[in-house]
């Protein structure tokens, strides 16, 4: 569980205990249920991140769109509903070269206009070979609190925790032409473990050989 979840859960549980003592356990039940909800909502499970030249999902949720963005770029948009894990992770390993916070609207995050109009945090990560991936943490109608724990110059591993968006949100990933997208609209993805794209032209291992590579090519973050 992330720190925010601990604070919310303890706060509502303590309030429930106080109301239970002053009134009755039944009166305090909504507060106890709220505490349990926040403990569940802010869960932060470990994930196995595939090794190799891949871009993994920065958030849990459903792929809403895979569309062209600017010149020779592709945008993958992922909607996180209230039931998804809201911890965000880096899509690739590399140096954070830019972090830009953009004020904006709080439209429903599933709308296409949310990519450009909503309040958002735009992060650029450059890998060791110069490949750059941009991902956005986008606020929604209810999600108005974006948390980002890194800064420009920090090195991040693919799948490493970098922040969260509270109470429903959206993440966009913008990839260059060197990436081969491997997801489609409607697919459910998991932060840090689902491969969104692979570097185009990379050699794929034969199935028999790939089957023998298990823990050796996976890292847990």
Buried (B, 14 or more C-beta within 10 A) or exposed (E): BBEBBEEBBEBBBEBBBEBBEEEEEEEBEEBBEBBBBBBEBBEBEEBBBBEEBBBBBBBBBBBBBBEEBEEEBBBBBBBBBEEBBBBBBBBBBBBBEEBEEBEBEBBBBBBEEBBEBBBBBBBBBBBEEEBBBBBBBBBBBBBBEBBBEBEEEBEBBBBBBBBBBBBBBBBBBBBBEBBBBBBEEEBEBBBBBBBBBBBEEEEEEEEEEEEEEEEEEBBEB
